[in-house]
Amino acid sequence: MNYYLSLQLEIFHRHLSESGIPPFLAYILLGLLFVGLSVVIFTSLDSAYAPYVYALLGLSLLSPLSNAKRNDFLKSCFSGQDRLKVRVLENVLCSLPFVGFLLYQGAFVVALLLVVGAAALGSFQLNIKSNHSIPTPFGKRPFEFTIGFRKTFYFIALLYFVAFMAIVVGNFKLAIFTPMMIYFICLIYYNEVEDAFFVWNFAGSPQQFLWSKMKEALINVSILCVPLIVALCVCFPSKILIILGFQFFGVLALMSALLTKYAAFPKKPNVPEGLLLTICILAPPSLLVVVPFLYYRATKKLKSVLNDPN
């Protein structure tokens, strides 16, 4: 078990080194970004709700550790009890930064609940195999949303419930947080990279390809968020400009995730791209500069794939 955990840490360090970032520097930057994001969440939400939303975010980030392929791999390496110990231990270890910040905020009960939830989540396999596919409101072509929605639909349903309760009690801060969390979930969808053949098969220029992908992204994120946005505008009419402003930067963040993917294509976005995207999320006005830069990088990267002579 110790060997497995140390091996995962070594693999992470190698990814950092291959990206040209010293591990110690990456830890400093990730720590600063984590603290910054945590402070933003606690200052943006009412003190009564912030610890629970924060703990929910921590649990949601643990969900990739419970996917079916990863569990199948662990089953081939460990016996039943040892596999359970590994899953529980890595979940608890990954939740410790969130637990530490909750303790700093004085939310001792929520911190304990987060540890218990992380340990319990280690006993489950979230991507349960089935002969039936979960229906989605999207077509087949924008595969990022189709695949991503099937993995995260339960979180989106929970966010709709939170939004409903926030509107009922008139809590605008909590209500506006829910569509922004949906935008954040949609950012993760663009971590999926298709085979270069499917991009090469597109009949058009890099600019046309990117505009096509951005149009699809805008339509599909609207399917998920517009009902919430309309409800917020109706229930909080004096806050319409704030609501639309949040959605504007949400769309820009989604476009930056899409463009980051194709700026690194055909490889997955690496640590530098991930840090740049995180900084953009923490400082939304920077998106106005970063999105055009990523668009330029993505068009350059796609030229060779699409065989564009210009």
Residue, then its C-alpha position, 0 to 999 in steps of 0.5 A: m500500500n505504501y509503495y502504491l501511494s509513493l508511486q502515485l506521488e512519483i508519477f505526479h512529480r514526473h508530470l510536473s518535471e516534464s512540464g518544466i515546473p519544479p515540484f516545490l514551485a508547483y506545490i507553492l503555486l497550488g497552495l496559493l491558488f487553493v487558499g485563494l479559491s477557498v477565501v473567495i468561496f467563504t467571502s462570497l457566501d453566507s457564513a451559514y452555508a459556506p462550510y457545507v458548499y465548500a465540503l460538497l465541492g471537496l467531495s465532488l473533486l474526489s469523485p474521479l478517484s471512484n471511476a470504474k476503470r480506476n477501481d478495476f485496476l486497483k482490483s487487479c493489484f490488491s485484494g478486497q480489504d487492501r483495495l478498500k484501505v487504499r481507496v479510503l486512505e487516498n480519499v482522506l488524504c486528498s480531502l485534508p486541505f479542505v478539512g484544514f481550511l474548514l478547521y481554520q474557519g471553525a467549522f469543526v462539525v463540517a470538517l468531521l463530516l467531510v472526513v467521514g464522507a471522503a472515507a465512505l466515498g472510498s467504498f463506492q464505485l460511482n461509474i457503475k457499468s450498465n447496458h443502458s446509457i443515461p439520456t442527455p439533452f445534447g446531441k452526439r457530436p459535442f462528445e465532451f458534454t455527453i460524456g461529462f454530463r453522464k458522469t456528473f448529472y447527480f451533482i448538477a441535480l443537487l445544484y438545482f435543488v440547492a438553487f431552489m432552496a436558496i430562492v425559497v429562502g431568498n439567499f441570493k449569494l447561494a443562488i448565484f453560486t449554483p450556476m457558477m458551479i455548473y460552469f465550473i463542472c462544464l470546464i472539467y468536461y474539456n479535459e477529455v481529448e478526442d483522437a486527432f483523426f476526428v479533428w482532421n476529419f473537419a472540413g474547414s480552417p482552424q478558425q472555423f473549427l474553433w468557432s464551431k466548437m465554441k458555438e456548440a459549447l455555448i448552446n450546451v451550457s445554456i441548456l444547463c444554465v438558462p433555466l437557473i438564470v431565468a429563475l434568478c432574474v425573475c426572483f431577484p429582478s434588482k440583481i439582473l445586471i449582477i446575474l448577467g455579469f456572472q454568466f458573462f464571465g462563466v461563458l468566458a471561463l468555459m471558452s478558455a477551457l475549450l481553447t486551452k484544450y486545443a492549444a495543447f492538442p493532441k496532448k491533454p492540457n498540462v500543468p502550466e495550462g491548468l495553472l493559467l486556467t485556475i488563475c483566470i477563474l480566480a481573477p475573472p477580468s484576466l479572461l478578457v486577455v487570456v481568451p484571445f491569447l489562447y485562441y491564437r495558440a489554438t489556431k496555430k496548433l490546429k493548423s498542422v492537424l487540419n492541414d491548413p496551408n494559411 
